[in-house]
Amino acid sequence: MSREKLYLGIGLVIGIVLSALFFQLLAPRYATVESGDTLIRQDRWSGESWRFADKHWKRIMSPSRDWQEIDQNLMEALHIPTGGVDRANALSLLKEKYGALKDVSNDELLERIKLVYSKEILCNLYLGNFLKLEEGTRSEKLKEKRTEK
């Protein structure tokens, strides 16, 4: 009887160890990937994805949406001209001029251009507005000091 309990205990331990190894090494559910400055976590079982922003995991919308039609409507609403530049030619010239860009695919390069350009534009816009507001408050304080004297 004690020998059977020993076999049962050894079998349980081996089973727990093997299942833990299987779930840790062979069948992890989530894969975390770094894409540029963003962390992306994918659920391998369901196909859902999340991005890490503002110290929280935020779900990425499903790709089943027709983004091309939405983008086209937004471009029309914002009066953005379409088709002015031959992107393939411009990207090849850009890659020729700057050697570090040769290894980057066109889609990745367009994405990085979008990120860098929008970051610079938005930061400059925000900081410019902030400086205007600060100058306005300073001039108001100077006016108040002059009127007090």
MODELLER restraints for C-alpha pairs under 7 A, 6 or more apart:
rsr = mdl.restraints
at = mdl.atoms
rsr.add(forms.Gaussian(group=physical.xy_distance, feature=features.Distance(at['CA:29:A'], at['CA:43:A']), mean=5.76, stdev=0.5))
rsr.add(forms.Gaussian(group=physical.xy_distance, feature=features.Distance(at['CA:29:A'], at['CA:44:A']), mean=5.37, stdev=0.5))
rsr.add(forms.Gaussian(group=physical.xy_distance, feature=features.Distance(at['CA:29:A'], at['CA:45:A']), mean=6.30, stdev=0.5))
rsr.add(forms.Gaussian(group=physical.xy_distance, feature=features.Distance(at['CA:30:A'], at['CA:41:A']), mean=6.49, stdev=0.5))
rsr.add(forms.Gaussian(group=physical.xy_distance, feature=features.Distance(at['CA:30:A'], at['CA:42:A']), mean=5.47, stdev=0.5))
rsr.add(forms.Gaussian(group=physical.xy_distance, feature=features.Distance(at['CA:30:A'], at['CA:43:A']), mean=4.65, stdev=0.5))
rsr.add(forms.Gaussian(group=physical.xy_distance, feature=features.Distance(at['CA:30:A'], at['CA:44:A']), mean=5.90, stdev=0.5))
rsr.add(forms.Gaussian(group=physical.xy_distance, feature=features.Distance(at['CA:31:A'], at['CA:41:A']), mean=5.62, stdev=0.5))
rsr.add(forms.Gaussian(group=physical.xy_distance, feature=features.Distance(at['CA:31:A'], at['CA:42:A']), mean=5.26, stdev=0.5))
rsr.add(forms.Gaussian(group=physical.xy_distance, feature=features.Distance(at['CA:31:A'], at['CA:43:A']), mean=6.66, stdev=0.5))
rsr.add(forms.Gaussian(group=physical.xy_distance, feature=features.Distance(at['CA:32:A'], at['CA:39:A']), mean=6.89, stdev=0.5))
rsr.add(forms.Gaussian(group=physical.xy_distance, feature=features.Distance(at['CA:32:A'], at['CA:40:A']), mean=5.66, stdev=0.5))
rsr.add(forms.Gaussian(group=physical.xy_distance, feature=features.Distance(at['CA:32:A'], at['CA:41:A']), mean=4.31, stdev=0.5))
rsr.add(forms.Gaussian(group=physical.xy_distance, feature=features.Distance(at['CA:32:A'], at['CA:42:A']), mean=6.39, stdev=0.5))
rsr.add(forms.Gaussian(group=physical.xy_distance, feature=features.Distance(at['CA:33:A'], at['CA:39:A']), mean=5.87, stdev=0.5))
rsr.add(forms.Gaussian(group=physical.xy_distance, feature=features.Distance(at['CA:33:A'], at['CA:40:A']), mean=5.22, stdev=0.5))
rsr.add(forms.Gaussian(group=physical.xy_distance, feature=features.Distance(at['CA:33:A'], at['CA:41:A']), mean=6.29, stdev=0.5))
rsr.add(forms.Gaussian(group=physical.xy_distance, feature=features.Distance(at['CA:34:A'], at['CA:40:A']), mean=6.09, stdev=0.5))
rsr.add(forms.Gaussian(group=physical.xy_distance, feature=features.Distance(at['CA:38:A'], at['CA:51:A']), mean=6.79, stdev=0.5))
rsr.add(forms.Gaussian(group=physical.xy_distance, feature=features.Distance(at['CA:38:A'], at['CA:52:A']), mean=6.62, stdev=0.5))
rsr.add(forms.Gaussian(group=physical.xy_distance, feature=features.Distance(at['CA:39:A'], at['CA:51:A']), mean=5.67, stdev=0.5))
rsr.add(forms.Gaussian(group=physical.xy_distance, feature=features.Distance(at['CA:39:A'], at['CA:52:A']), mean=5.39, stdev=0.5))
rsr.add(forms.Gaussian(group=physical.xy_distance, feature=features.Distance(at['CA:40:A'], at['CA:49:A']), mean=6.85, stdev=0.5))
rsr.add(forms.Gaussian(group=physical.xy_distance, feature=features.Distance(at['CA:40:A'], at['CA:50:A']), mean=5.66, stdev=0.5))
rsr.add(forms.Gaussian(group=physical.xy_distance, feature=features.Distance(at['CA:40:A'], at['CA:51:A']), mean=4.51, stdev=0.5))
rsr.add(forms.Gaussian(group=physical.xy_distance, feature=features.Distance(at['CA:40:A'], at['CA:52:A']), mean=6.47, stdev=0.5))
rsr.add(forms.Gaussian(group=physical.xy_distance, feature=features.Distance(at['CA:41:A'], at['CA:49:A']), mean=5.61, stdev=0.5))
rsr.add(forms.Gaussian(group=physical.xy_distance, feature=features.Distance(at['CA:41:A'], at['CA:50:A']), mean=5.18, stdev=0.5))
rsr.add(forms.Gaussian(group=physical.xy_distance, feature=features.Distance(at['CA:41:A'], at['CA:51:A']), mean=6.31, stdev=0.5))
rsr.add(forms.Gaussian(group=physical.xy_distance, feature=features.Distance(at['CA:42:A'], at['CA:48:A']), mean=5.87, stdev=0.5))
rsr.add(forms.Gaussian(group=physical.xy_distance, feature=features.Distance(at['CA:42:A'], at['CA:49:A']), mean=4.39, stdev=0.5))
rsr.add(forms.Gaussian(group=physical.xy_distance, feature=features.Distance(at['CA:42:A'], at['CA:50:A']), mean=6.49, stdev=0.5))
rsr.add(forms.Gaussian(group=physical.xy_distance, feature=features.Distance(at['CA:43:A'], at['CA:49:A']), mean=6.25, stdev=0.5))
rsr.add(forms.Gaussian(group=physical.xy_distance, feature=features.Distance(at['CA:49:A'], at['CA:59:A']), mean=6.03, stdev=0.5))
rsr.add(forms.Gaussian(group=physical.xy_distance, feature=features.Distance(at['CA:49:A'], at['CA:60:A']), mean=5.53, stdev=0.5))
rsr.add(forms.Gaussian(group=physical.xy_distance, feature=features.Distance(at['CA:50:A'], at['CA:57:A']), mean=5.74, stdev=0.5))
rsr.add(forms.Gaussian(group=physical.xy_distance, feature=features.Distance(at['CA:50:A'], at['CA:58:A']), mean=5.20, stdev=0.5))
rsr.add(forms.Gaussian(group=physical.xy_distance, feature=features.Distance(at['CA:50:A'], at['CA:59:A']), mean=4.19, stdev=0.5))
rsr.add(forms.Gaussian(group=physical.xy_distance, feature=features.Distance(at['CA:50:A'], at['CA:60:A']), mean=5.11, stdev=0.5))
rsr.add(forms.Gaussian(group=physical.xy_distance, feature=features.Distance(at['CA:51:A'], at['CA:57:A']), mean=5.50, stdev=0.5))
rsr.add(forms.Gaussian(group=physical.xy_distance, feature=features.Distance(at['CA:51:A'], at['CA:58:A']), mean=5.34, stdev=0.5))
rsr.add(forms.Gaussian(group=physical.xy_distance, feature=features.Distance(at['CA:51:A'], at['CA:59:A']), mean=6.38, stdev=0.5))
rsr.add(forms.Gaussian(group=physical.xy_distance, feature=features.Distance(at['CA:51:A'], at['CA:60:A']), mean=6.52, stdev=0.5))
rsr.add(forms.Gaussian(group=physical.xy_distance, feature=features.Distance(at['CA:52:A'], at['CA:58:A']), mean=6.21, stdev=0.5))
rsr.add(forms.Gaussian(group=physical.xy_distance, feature=features.Distance(at['CA:95:A'], at['CA:101:A']), mean=5.15, stdev=0.5))
rsr.add(forms.Gaussian(group=physical.xy_distance, feature=features.Distance(at['CA:95:A'], at['CA:102:A']), mean=5.15, stdev=0.5))
